[in-house]
Amino acid sequence: MKKFKKIPRFKNENEEFEFWSIHDSTEYVDWKKAKRVIFPNLKSTSRAVSVRFPASLLERIKFLANKKDIPYQSLIKVFISEGIERQLHKR
């Protein structure tokens, strides 16, 4: 039977994110025994920010969002997330 490493305690979500971004969870968790659960009462960890976009850029974003039938703010989050992932995986 495989012996798993102990998962450390984290001070905050950022510390936990940093840990899991460089560690393999299969060294810490027996995923064969994992069960799917739902957490209906979790609070969102998102924060509101104010960002100014040129009007023409915002109109183009809204146009694309409309074509994809999604809210334009969701599309902005997708674009930002994809851009961050590309930058993080650049070598």
Secondary structure, DSSP 8 states (H G I E B T S, - for coil): ----------SSHHHHHHHHHHS-GGGT--GGG------TT-------------HHHHHHHHHHHHHHTS-HHHHHHHHHHHHHHHHHT--
